Amino acid sequence: MTLTRQSPIGSGLGAHSTADDVLTGIDLTGKTILITGGYSGLGKEATMALARAGARVIVPARRPDAARDALGGIARAEIHELDLADLDSIRIFSERVLAAGTTLDVIINNAGVMAYPRRHLPSGWEAHLAINHLGHFALVNRLRPALADTGARVVSVASSGHFLSDILWDEPHFEHGYDHWLAYGQSKTANSLFATHLDSLGAGIGLHAFAVHPGSILTPLQRNISHDEHLAQGWITAEGRHAEGFKTRAQGAATAVWAATSPQLDNHGGAYCQDCDIANPATTDDMLIGGVKPWAVDPESAARLWDLSSELTGLDGFS
């Protein structure tokens, strides 16, 4: 396996930078950015920062009423209904975007689930892989005609959770046995591999794709995890405070916003990013230190996953 493009570029930002810090001096007026899950947790922080910088922000939401409540008062945020677990919902949403003649400068694949109890969709797809990866794969492929002719970016919010599992090629949907951490880890590896291959396919049209690790942050993403497991994982102290090394939500949103907007990345498509810079290859199994494991940026695996995803969804707008 070959790691590519994985060397920090000295962005001048870091783990403590916020989404607003990233956007200092950047005017997004006239830009349209779509961010899934942009009404909760890190997604909400990103939506607010991008809108403050002048962008029109489209927020697809499985719970549109909750999204309107969360984003009320943000004039440039638009909420539309979308369920990433439902291919028909993705088709309907995408057709509306295309019919409106919308040009998308950036898509941020931010929505996701973590440590879900065992669940398979009617299609037979395991829920983490379906929602975190396959739904976003279908969405981006459906929206291919809406992407800007030059300079478009697609950002996938991955995680150091990819340390937990490569793609389980023989049984990606956990038909026989289930482990919620392996399922989550596989889906985060898939997020990174998606960016790896999409960047190679998009090179001819000026599109770049990136995967990002936002860092360790406590958000509604962990809602399926018990208090005892939070303690066992070392995420919170006995007093209920988050562990040392955890970020605020504004800091957690920063790397995705940086990957979506920074001119420093114009010549670094396909990179896996962390702490507002390109990440190093992982040299330990410490997820707080992070970095990227070789299986999450392997071009052959990325192409194989693309083919599998295309077969499962019936879509391929780029190859």
N, C-alpha and C positions, 0 to 999 in steps of 0.2 A: 504494500500500500504506500502511496506517495502523498505526503502533505504538501499543499501548495498555498502560497500567499499568506502563510501564517507567521508573520513577523510584525511586531508593533512598529508603527510609523511615527511615534512621538507626536500625538495629536495635541498635546498641551492640556488635555482634560484628564479626568481620572475617575476613580471609584466614588468620589464625593461630589462630582459634578451633577447638577440637576438638568432636567429637560430645558428649563429656561436658560441655564448657562450655555448649553449646547447651541441654542438659537440666537445667542447674542450676535448682533450685527447681520443676521439673516432675515431677509424680507420675503415672506412666502405669499405675498399678495398675488392673486391670479393663479395660484397652484391649487389643485384639488387632490386631497389625500383621503384614501379609504382606510379605515382601521377597524378590524373586527374586535368585538369586545371593548370598544372604546368608551364604555360608560361605567366601568368598574375597575377598581384596583389600578394597576399600572396603565391600563388603556385609558382610563379617565384622565390621569395625569398627562399622558401624551396628547390626548385630544385638546385639553385646555391649553397646553403650551403651544401646540401647532396653530390653534385658532388665534391665540394672542399674537403670534407672529404673522398673522394675516391670511392663513390658509382657509379654504373651504374644506371642512372635514365631514366626510360621509361616514356615518356610524351604523352599520348593519347590526341588528339586535334581535336576539331570540325573544326578548321581553321588551317590546317597544315602549310600553308605558313606564316601566322601570327606567329605561334609558332616558325618556323625556324628563322624568323626575330628577334623575342624577345630573343631567346636562342642562337643565332649565336655566335660561339667562345667557347661555353661550350662543351668540347670534350666528356664528358661522358654522355651527354644528347641525347636521341634518340626520335625523333618525329614520331608518327604514327597516322593515321586518325581514329577518333572515334566520333560518335555522341550519347551522352547518352540518347537522346530523341528517338532513333531508335533501337529497339531490334535486327533488322537484322544487323545493324552496329556493335552492341555489339557482336553478334555471330561471325561475320566475323573477327573482331579484335581479339577476344579470341581464335578462331581457329588458327590464325596465331601465336599467342604467344605459344599455346600448341604445334603446329607443329614444332616450332623452338626449342623445348625442354628447354625453359626458366624456371628457378627456381626463384620464387619471394619470397624474404625475407619479404617485406613490401608492402602493398597497402595502399595508402593514398587517401581516397575519398574526394577530395578537391573542385572539380568544383561545381558550383551552380549558381542559379539565385535568385534575390531578388526583391520583389515588382513588379513582372511582370504584365503587363496589362492582363486582362482576356484572357486566351488561353487554349484550350483543344487540345490534340493531336488527330489524326485520331482514336486512340483506345478509345477516350473518357476520357482519364486520364487528370486531371488538371496538368498544366505544372510544377509548383513548386514540387508537389509530384512526378511527372514523372521523372524530371531531377535530382532533389536533392536526391531523395531516390530510386525510383524504378529502374532507370538506374544503379545506383551503386549496388543495390541489385542483379540485373541481372549480372552485370560485375563480382562481387566477386564470385557468384555461378558458373558462367561459368569458372572462373579461379581457382576454387578449386583444380584441379589436378596439377596446377603449383606452388602452395604454398609449401614452404619449409617444410620438414617432421617434423622438430622441431624448435621452436622459432619464427615461422612466426607471423607477426602482421598485423592487419587491423585497420586503424585509420580513423574515420569519423569526418570530420570537421562540427560540429554542430554550435550552437550559443546560446547566451542568448535570441535570438529570440524565442526559445522554450517557454519562459514565456508567449507568446501571445496566444498559443493554444495547447491543447491536441489534439490527433487524433480525428477527427470528424467522428466517426464510422458510423453514419447514412448517412452522405453525404460527403465522403472524397474528391470527385471530384467537389464539388460546382455546382451541376446541376441546383440549384435554388438560384440564387443570388451569389455574389462574393465580397470578401474583400481581397485585395492583402496582407494585413498584417496577417490576419488569415491563408491564404494559405501558406505564407512563414513560419509562426510560426509552423503550422502543419508539414511542411516538415522538420524543424529543430528538432522537437520532434521525428519525424521518424528516423532521423539520429542517435539520441542518443539511441532509443529503438533497432535499428538495432545492434548497438555495444553490448548492454546488452544481447541480445539473441544469437548473433554470438559467444560471448565469452563462453557462456554456452555450445553451440554445439561444439566449437573447443577445449574444455578442454581435450578431450581424445586424440587429436593429437598434443597437445602442442601449439595450436594457441591461441593468445590473441587478443582481440579487445578492442578498446578504443574510446570514443567520446571526442571531445575537443571543448571548447569555445576559439577562438583565441583572444578575446577582441574586443574593439571598434576601428576600423581602417577605414579610408576612402580609398577605392580602386575602381576599375572599377565595382565591384559588385553593387554599388549604382547608376549605370548609368541610371536606369529607374526612379530615384527619382528626382523631380524638386528642383531647388534652394530654392524655398519657403518652400518646405517640409523639406529640410535639416535644414533650420532656425527653422521651427516649432518644429522639433524633438530635437533641441538643439545640433545638431551635428557640426554646424559651427557657428561662431560669425558673427555679422553684417559686420565685416571687411573681412570675408571670411576665417578666420583661423579655424582650427579644434578645437573642444571644449576641455577643460581640462579633462584629464583622457584618451584621445585617444592615441593609440600606433602608432609607426612607423610600416612600413610594415615588417621590419626585426624583430621587437618585436612581431608582430602579427603572424609571421610564427613559432615562437619559440615553442609554446606548441604542435603543431602537430609534429614537428621534435623531440621534447622530448618524446612524446608518442610513436613515431616510433622507437626510438633508445635507450632510457635510460635503463640501467640494473636495475635502482631503481624500475622499474615497473614489474619486472619479476614475482612477486607474487601478483600482483594487477590487474589482468585482469578484464575487464568489467567496469572499473572506468570512470567517467566523469571528465575531467581534465580542469584546468584553471590556467593561470599564472605559467605554468611549475610546477604544483603540482596537486594532486588530489583535486577537489573542495569540498567545504562544501555544505550541503543542503542549498538551498536558504531560507533566513529568511525574506526577503522583496521582493517587486515587482520592486525594482530598478535594471534595467538591467545593469547599469554600475558597480554595486557591483557584480552582477552575482551570482554564485552558481548554483545549479541544483534543479529544481522543481521535486516533487515526481513522477508526471506522466511521466517524461522523463526517469526514470530508474526503472519503475515498471515491475517486471519479467512477470507478467500475461499479461500486455499490450504488452510487447515485444514479447511474444510468439504468441499472437493474431495477431499482425502486421506481424510477419514472415509468418504466415499461409495465411493472406490476400495477401501479396506480392508474395508468391509462387503461389497462385491461379491466380493472375493477370498476372504474367510473365511466368507461366508454368515451373518454375525452382526451384529446391531445391537440392543443391549439398552437404548439410551437415547433414540434419536430418536423 
